[in-house]
Amino acid sequence: MKTKKRKEFVYFNEKAYDILKNYLFHKVDSVQNIFILVDEKTNKHCLPILLQKINFLKKSNIIKIKSGEKEKNIYTCIQICKHLEKFKATRKSLILNLGGGVITDIGGFVASIFKRGIRFINIPTTLLGMVDASIGYKTGVNLNSIKNEIGTFSIPEFLIVDTYFLKTLPNSEIFSGMAEMFKHGLIADKNFWKQMNQEIQIDNIIIHNNNKWEKLIHKSILIKKKIVDQDPKEKGLRKILNFGHTIGHALESYFMNIKKKILHGIAVSMGIIYESWISLKINGLSLYDYKEIKSTLTALYPIQNKISDIEIKKLFLIMEHDKKNEKNKIQFSLLKKIGKCSYNCIVPYSLIRDSFFN
């Protein structure tokens, strides 16, 4: 799969709406051929902003689904497809995915399979969506409690980032997205990691400084996009983006399954700490770097330290479903140092278990 060649892929704030408006005028046959996918929350808080910015979208087709990770399943996809069929969507139709990671994942997935593929544009409304879910060319839905088990690789036309949407979020959602930003620095850009450390303070979150947010978000997006463009189908380098996620996704899936949901960013921050300890043991990460990572994240996130042996065994079973695994062996992405990451690292069960107790 070749990525689309364009001078820019991500557009911010007012410029973004100008670009989107121009695209809709010249690339879509009619307003009735535009579908906007929202959930209950973005329908209430974000859709009015989009319709105010681009008035003629009031005549487009709105598809509303329930909010939450539990809705990210194949049955919701069928509902969306039925709506597209009912309102006579064609291969020339366009879906605007207005929401967080659930909306951009599921909307992109439906767009990639409906009539074997229609166009879509992501308009993420959460920090996690802006820096992670909406830009990886991955789409997907969960199967039972396994995250993103069904999906495709599919490229949006472009990405619209309006940082004003962040003001509609609670701080917990902001911190959830920040975990991915910290990860981008850890795996590929030490300077960005240090910049995040300098700018982010738990008592003085910088969401109220729009210029700083825009620069940090843009830099985080560029780090991920550069990696994805080199390896769009995750054959090699792209696997480093999974740092913190082998354990992190297992934690997220496990707690979702027992109805004690934890936010993605909390699970990933825990995964980063545990996998950094494994990196210290077998991949050359220095004790100094490990302590810096652990102290930074434990100051920001409510890390759950009480993981029992029984729970670890259940987490291990979930990890066995990880898409990076080969020949029945769990493969991790691990740090060599802050800013540099290895992939395809085989880690024994005993070391995975010990990571929860350090």
C-alpha positions as CSV (number, residue, x, y, z in Angstrom):
1,M,0.0,0.0,0.0
2,K,1.4,3.3,-1.0
3,T,0.6,6.4,1.0
4,K,-0.9,9.4,-0.8
5,K,1.6,12.0,-1.9
6,R,0.6,15.4,-0.6
7,K,2.4,18.5,0.6
8,E,0.4,18.4,3.8
9,F,-1.8,15.8,5.5
10,V,-2.8,17.5,8.7
11,Y,-4.5,20.9,8.9
12,F,-5.1,23.0,12.0
13,N,-8.0,25.2,13.2
14,E,-9.2,27.9,10.8
15,K,-6.9,26.9,8.0
16,A,-8.3,23.4,8.3
17,Y,-11.9,24.5,7.9
18,D,-10.9,26.5,4.8
19,I,-9.2,23.4,3.3
20,L,-12.2,21.2,4.1
21,K,-14.7,23.7,2.7
22,N,-12.7,23.9,-0.5
23,Y,-12.4,20.1,-0.8
24,L,-16.2,19.6,-0.2
25,F,-17.0,22.2,-2.9
26,H,-14.7,20.6,-5.6
27,K,-14.5,16.9,-4.7
28,V,-18.0,15.9,-3.6
29,D,-20.9,15.8,-6.1
30,S,-23.6,17.0,-3.6
31,V,-24.1,17.7,0.1
32,Q,-26.4,14.6,0.2
33,N,-23.4,12.5,-0.7
34,I,-21.6,13.6,2.6
35,F,-22.1,11.5,5.7
36,I,-21.0,12.7,9.2
37,L,-20.4,10.0,11.8
38,V,-20.8,11.1,15.4
39,D,-21.5,9.5,18.8
40,E,-23.9,10.9,21.4
41,K,-21.2,13.1,22.9
42,T,-19.8,14.6,19.7
43,N,-23.3,15.0,18.3
44,K,-24.0,17.3,21.3
45,H,-20.7,19.1,21.8
46,C,-18.8,19.0,18.5
47,L,-21.2,18.7,15.6
48,P,-22.7,22.2,16.3
49,I,-19.2,23.7,16.0
50,L,-18.5,21.9,12.7
51,L,-21.9,23.0,11.3
52,Q,-21.3,26.6,12.4
53,K,-17.9,26.6,10.6
54,I,-19.3,25.0,7.4
55,N,-23.0,25.9,7.2
56,F,-23.9,23.9,4.2
57,L,-23.1,20.7,6.0
58,K,-26.4,21.1,7.8
59,K,-27.9,19.4,4.7
60,S,-25.6,16.3,5.0
61,N,-26.5,12.9,6.4
62,I,-25.8,12.5,10.1
63,I,-25.1,9.0,11.4
64,K,-25.3,8.8,15.2
65,I,-24.1,5.9,17.3
66,K,-23.9,5.3,21.1
67,S,-20.7,6.5,22.9
68,G,-18.1,4.2,24.3
69,E,-15.5,1.5,23.5
70,K,-18.2,-1.2,23.8
71,E,-19.8,0.2,20.7
72,K,-16.7,-0.5,18.7
73,N,-17.9,-3.8,17.2
74,I,-19.0,-5.4,14.0
75,Y,-22.7,-5.0,14.8
76,T,-22.3,-1.2,15.0
77,C,-20.6,-1.4,11.6
78,I,-23.6,-3.1,10.2
79,Q,-25.9,-0.4,11.5
80,I,-23.7,2.3,9.9
81,C,-23.6,0.3,6.6
82,K,-27.4,0.0,6.6
83,H,-27.7,3.8,7.1
84,L,-25.3,4.4,4.1
85,E,-27.4,2.0,2.0
86,K,-30.7,3.6,3.0
87,F,-29.5,7.0,2.0
88,K,-28.0,5.8,-1.3
89,A,-24.3,6.2,-0.6
90,T,-22.1,5.5,-3.6
91,R,-18.4,5.0,-4.2
92,K,-18.2,8.8,-4.6
93,S,-19.6,9.4,-1.1
94,L,-17.6,10.8,1.7
95,I,-17.7,10.1,5.5
96,L,-16.5,12.7,7.9
97,N,-15.6,10.9,11.2
98,L,-16.2,13.5,13.9
99,G,-15.1,12.0,17.3
100,G,-12.5,10.2,19.3
101,G,-10.6,7.0,18.6
102,V,-13.8,4.9,18.5
103,I,-15.4,7.0,15.8
104,T,-12.3,7.4,13.6
105,D,-11.5,3.7,14.0
106,I,-15.0,2.4,13.2
107,G,-15.7,5.1,10.6
108,G,-12.5,4.4,8.8
109,F,-13.2,0.7,8.8
110,V,-16.8,1.1,7.4
111,A,-15.4,3.5,4.7
112,S,-12.8,0.9,3.8
113,I,-15.3,-1.9,3.3
114,F,-18.5,-0.3,2.1
115,K,-18.8,-0.9,-1.7
116,R,-15.1,-1.9,-1.4
117,G,-14.1,1.5,-0.3
118,I,-15.3,5.1,-0.1
119,R,-13.5,8.2,1.0
120,F,-13.2,9.5,4.5
121,I,-11.8,12.4,6.4
122,N,-10.9,12.2,10.1
123,I,-11.9,15.1,12.4
124,P,-10.7,13.9,15.8
125,T,-12.2,15.6,18.8
126,T,-10.0,14.0,21.6
127,L,-6.3,14.4,22.2
128,L,-5.9,10.6,21.8
129,G,-7.7,10.7,18.5
130,M,-5.6,13.7,17.3
131,V,-2.1,12.2,18.0
132,D,-2.8,8.5,17.6
133,A,-6.1,6.8,16.5
134,S,-6.8,9.0,13.5
135,I,-3.4,9.1,11.7
136,G,-2.1,5.6,11.5
137,Y,-3.9,4.4,8.4
138,K,-5.3,1.6,10.6
139,T,-9.0,1.1,11.1
140,G,-10.7,-1.6,13.1
141,V,-13.2,-2.9,15.7
142,N,-12.9,-5.1,18.7
143,L,-13.8,-8.8,18.8
144,N,-15.2,-9.7,22.2
145,S,-12.6,-8.2,24.6
146,I,-9.7,-8.2,22.1
147,K,-8.9,-4.7,20.8
148,N,-8.8,-4.1,17.1
149,E,-8.9,-7.7,16.2
150,I,-10.8,-7.0,13.0
151,G,-9.6,-4.2,10.7
152,T,-8.0,-2.8,7.6
153,F,-5.2,-0.5,6.5
154,S,-6.9,2.5,4.8
155,I,-5.8,6.1,4.3
156,P,-8.0,9.1,5.0
157,E,-8.1,12.0,2.5
158,F,-6.6,14.2,5.2
159,L,-6.9,15.1,8.9
160,I,-8.6,18.1,10.4
161,V,-7.4,19.1,13.9
162,D,-9.4,21.7,15.8
163,T,-7.8,22.2,19.2
164,Y,-10.9,24.0,20.4
165,F,-12.5,20.6,20.7
166,L,-10.1,19.8,23.6
167,K,-11.9,22.3,25.7
168,T,-15.0,20.0,25.7
169,L,-13.0,17.2,27.4
170,P,-12.3,16.4,31.1
171,N,-8.7,16.4,32.2
172,S,-8.7,12.6,32.4
173,E,-9.2,12.4,28.6
174,I,-6.4,14.9,28.0
175,F,-4.0,12.9,30.2
176,S,-5.1,9.7,28.3
177,G,-4.0,11.3,25.0
178,M,-0.7,12.6,26.5
179,A,0.4,9.1,27.2
180,E,0.7,8.5,23.4
181,M,2.6,11.8,23.0
182,F,5.1,10.7,25.7
183,K,5.5,7.4,23.9
184,H,6.3,9.1,20.6
185,G,9.2,10.9,22.3
186,L,10.4,7.7,24.0
187,I,10.6,5.7,20.8
188,A,11.8,8.2,18.3
189,D,12.6,11.7,19.6
190,K,14.4,12.4,22.9
191,N,14.1,16.1,22.5
192,F,10.3,15.8,22.2
193,W,10.2,13.6,25.4
194,K,12.2,16.4,27.2
195,Q,9.9,19.1,25.8
196,M,6.8,17.2,27.0
197,N,8.4,16.9,30.4
198,Q,9.1,20.6,30.5
199,E,5.7,21.8,29.3
200,I,3.4,19.3,31.1
201,Q,2.8,19.9,34.7
202,I,0.0,18.2,36.6
203,D,-1.1,21.4,38.3
204,N,-0.8,23.6,35.3
205,I,-1.9,21.6,32.2
206,I,-1.2,23.6,29.1
207,I,-4.5,23.0,27.4
208,H,-5.3,26.7,28.0
209,N,-2.3,27.7,26.0
210,N,-3.5,27.0,22.5
211,N,-0.2,27.8,20.7
212,K,1.8,25.4,22.8
213,W,-0.8,22.7,22.4
214,E,-0.9,23.1,18.6
215,K,2.9,22.8,18.4
216,L,3.2,19.8,20.6
217,I,0.3,18.0,18.9
218,H,1.7,18.8,15.5
219,K,5.1,17.5,16.5
220,S,3.6,14.3,17.9
221,I,1.6,13.7,14.8
222,L,4.7,14.2,12.6
223,I,6.7,11.7,14.6
224,K,4.0,9.0,14.1
225,K,3.3,9.9,10.5
226,K,7.0,9.7,9.6
227,I,7.2,6.1,11.0
228,V,3.9,5.0,9.4
229,D,4.9,6.4,6.0
230,Q,8.1,4.3,6.0
231,D,6.2,1.1,7.0
232,P,2.4,1.5,6.5
233,K,1.5,-2.2,6.9
234,E,3.6,-2.8,10.0
235,K,6.2,-5.2,8.5
236,G,9.1,-3.8,10.5
237,L,9.8,-0.2,11.8
238,R,6.2,0.6,12.5
239,K,6.1,-2.0,15.3
240,I,8.0,0.5,17.5
241,L,4.7,2.4,17.9
242,N,3.5,-0.6,19.9
243,F,5.9,0.1,22.7
244,G,3.9,0.1,26.0
245,H,1.0,-1.5,24.2
246,T,1.6,-5.3,24.5
247,I,1.0,-5.1,28.2
248,G,-1.1,-1.8,27.9
249,H,-3.6,-3.3,25.6
250,A,-3.8,-6.5,27.7
251,L,-4.6,-4.4,30.7
252,E,-7.2,-2.3,28.9
253,S,-8.9,-5.4,27.5
254,Y,-8.8,-7.2,30.8
255,F,-10.4,-4.4,32.8
256,M,-12.9,-3.8,30.0
257,N,-13.9,-7.5,30.2
258,I,-14.5,-7.3,34.0
259,K,-16.4,-4.0,33.7
260,K,-13.7,-2.0,35.5
261,K,-12.8,0.1,32.5
262,I,-9.5,2.1,32.6
263,L,-8.7,4.8,30.1
264,H,-6.4,3.9,27.2
265,G,-3.8,6.3,28.4
266,I,-3.7,4.9,31.9
267,A,-3.3,1.4,30.5
268,V,-0.5,2.5,28.1
269,S,1.3,4.5,30.8
270,M,1.4,1.3,32.9
271,G,2.5,-0.7,29.9
272,I,5.3,1.8,29.2
273,I,6.6,1.5,32.8
274,Y,6.5,-2.3,32.8
275,E,8.0,-2.6,29.3
276,S,10.7,-0.1,30.3
277,W,11.7,-2.3,33.1
278,I,11.9,-5.3,30.7
279,S,13.9,-3.0,28.4
280,L,16.3,-2.4,31.4
281,K,16.7,-6.1,31.9
282,I,17.2,-7.3,28.3
283,N,17.6,-4.5,25.8
284,G,20.2,-2.1,27.2
285,L,18.0,0.7,28.6
286,S,20.0,2.4,31.3
287,L,18.9,2.5,34.9
288,Y,19.0,6.3,34.7
289,D,16.6,6.4,31.8
290,Y,14.3,3.8,33.4
291,K,14.0,5.8,36.6
292,E,13.3,9.0,34.6
293,I,10.5,7.3,32.7
294,K,9.0,5.8,35.8
295,S,9.1,8.9,37.9
296,T,7.7,11.1,35.1
297,L,4.7,8.8,34.5
298,T,3.9,7.8,38.1
299,A,3.7,11.6,38.9
300,L,1.0,12.0,36.2
301,Y,-0.9,8.8,36.1
302,P,-2.8,6.7,38.8
303,I,-0.7,3.6,38.2
304,Q,-2.3,0.4,39.6
305,N,0.4,-1.6,41.4
306,K,-1.7,-4.4,42.8
307,I,-1.8,-7.0,40.0
308,S,-2.2,-10.5,41.3
309,D,-0.6,-13.7,39.9
310,I,-4.1,-14.9,38.8
311,E,-4.6,-11.6,36.9
312,I,-1.2,-11.8,35.3
313,K,-2.0,-15.2,33.9
314,K,-5.2,-13.8,32.4
315,L,-3.3,-10.8,31.0
316,F,-0.8,-13.3,29.5
317,L,-3.6,-15.1,27.7
318,I,-4.7,-11.8,26.2
319,M,-1.1,-11.0,25.1
320,E,-1.0,-14.2,23.2
321,H,-3.6,-12.7,20.8
322,D,-1.3,-9.7,20.0
323,K,-1.1,-9.2,16.3
324,K,2.7,-8.8,16.4
325,N,3.3,-12.3,17.7
326,E,5.0,-14.9,15.5
327,K,5.4,-18.7,16.0
328,N,3.4,-18.6,19.2
329,K,5.9,-16.2,20.8
330,I,5.0,-12.9,22.4
331,Q,7.0,-10.1,20.7
332,F,7.6,-6.8,22.3
333,S,8.9,-3.4,21.2
334,L,11.5,-2.3,23.8
335,L,13.6,0.7,24.4
336,K,17.4,0.8,23.9
337,K,17.5,4.3,25.3
338,I,15.1,7.3,25.4
339,G,14.5,8.1,21.7
340,K,15.5,4.7,20.3
341,C,13.4,1.5,20.2
342,S,13.8,-2.1,19.0
343,Y,11.1,-4.4,17.8
344,N,10.5,-8.2,17.5
345,C,11.9,-8.7,21.0
346,I,10.9,-12.1,22.5
347,V,10.3,-11.9,26.2
348,P,9.8,-14.9,28.5
349,Y,6.8,-15.2,30.7
350,S,8.9,-15.0,33.8
351,L,10.2,-11.6,32.9
352,I,6.8,-10.3,31.9
353,R,5.5,-11.5,35.3
354,D,8.4,-9.9,37.2
355,S,7.8,-6.5,35.5
356,F,4.5,-6.1,37.4
357,F,6.4,-6.1,40.7
358,N,9.1,-3.6,40.0
